[in-house]
């Protein structure tokens, strides 16, 4: 009797699954449940109908190619192969591709992104910036060879030739178009000289217009500092760019009409503004005249000249009185100063010496005030009013 391990049995069954031609490439239409997107990028879910269920996995490299996000409750048509997961002994379908059952994958992706952005609030009118009334420069982000750019240039030239049109060439279709549109929007914002941006292209299928349904393009339009007009496709075509732009135009020609006011319209605006200025100035002048008449009739204005004369007389009297007080104060201070000076002069020792007195100093330059402070033979200095001399003491008296 041969005994097998669980791993051997599972491996054997797995080879049976993989060698079955029917199970190598199979389509299943069912409802998705228990959907989980792992941080690794792999998708794990269950496919079920009313009576049975099968586990499913879609690896990251295949999941990255999906244009929509699967959800529980969604019906899908999947393609893949059946195999066994040896560690658990559970068989499952390994999905290689998937599309919504009964609805296009692109349309579903469009609806999902629209719902998500709408929920985040970026479609709200509070984020819509006004389109400038009198632009000097308009940047047109589109294909340089398409009909859209020709229509915009033609309409602009007819409405107002003075407006400068700057065409920013970009891809508007294909897998690289979205990134190219984002680059162009950011470039125009860095340039900073355009008053308005028109982003758009002519009509086409949902596949042709898909670049304008990419989230990256929607975010670039939302983050633009310059107002953007979306002009994608025909009047019946709606893209994510239309919902998030500051203004939607049904066609590129309509975008030009929105962005560029006609010469007649400008002339009418100028005429209306002139009338408003004239009316405003007339009303202002009338108001000022009324205020002047009212002020002129007031008592202060009727006796204005007399009031000035009276004020001048009052100021003149104050000036005369102040001048008199100052002169008297100066004369009094001069007299006090003279008396003080005379008193100081009279008390000065030098003034006394002019009357014949003198000062006697010993050899240490000390003033001698008594005969007891000196001895016979000492040398003394005698200062007179004019000059002085030295002498030797020969005799000391009481």
Secondary structure as GFF3:
##gff-version 3
##sequence-region A 1 398
A	DSSP	alpha_helix	6	19	.	.	.	ID=ss1
A	DSSP	alpha_helix	21	24	.	.	.	ID=ss2
A	DSSP	beta_strand	26	37	.	.	.	ID=ss3
A	DSSP	beta_strand	43	48	.	.	.	ID=ss4
A	DSSP	beta_strand	53	58	.	.	.	ID=ss5
A	DSSP	alpha_helix	60	63	.	.	.	ID=ss6
A	DSSP	beta_strand	75	85	.	.	.	ID=ss7
A	DSSP	beta_strand	90	100	.	.	.	ID=ss8
A	DSSP	alpha_helix	105	120	.	.	.	ID=ss9
A	DSSP	three_ten_helix	125	127	.	.	.	ID=ss10
A	DSSP	beta_strand	137	142	.	.	.	ID=ss11
A	DSSP	alpha_helix	147	159	.	.	.	ID=ss12
A	DSSP	beta_strand	164	169	.	.	.	ID=ss13
A	DSSP	alpha_helix	177	191	.	.	.	ID=ss14
A	DSSP	beta_strand	196	201	.	.	.	ID=ss15
A	DSSP	three_ten_helix	210	213	.	.	.	ID=ss16
A	DSSP	alpha_helix	215	223	.	.	.	ID=ss17
A	DSSP	beta_strand	228	232	.	.	.	ID=ss18
A	DSSP	alpha_helix	240	244	.	.	.	ID=ss19
A	DSSP	beta_strand	247	248	.	.	.	ID=ss20
A	DSSP	alpha_helix	252	259	.	.	.	ID=ss21
A	DSSP	alpha_helix	263	296	.	.	.	ID=ss22
A	DSSP	alpha_helix	299	302	.	.	.	ID=ss23
A	DSSP	alpha_helix	304	347	.	.	.	ID=ss24
A	DSSP	alpha_helix	349	353	.	.	.	ID=ss25
A	DSSP	beta_strand	359	361	.	.	.	ID=ss26
A	DSSP	three_ten_helix	371	373	.	.	.	ID=ss27
A	DSSP	beta_strand	379	383	.	.	.	ID=ss28
A	DSSP	beta_strand	388	392	.	.	.	ID=ss29
###
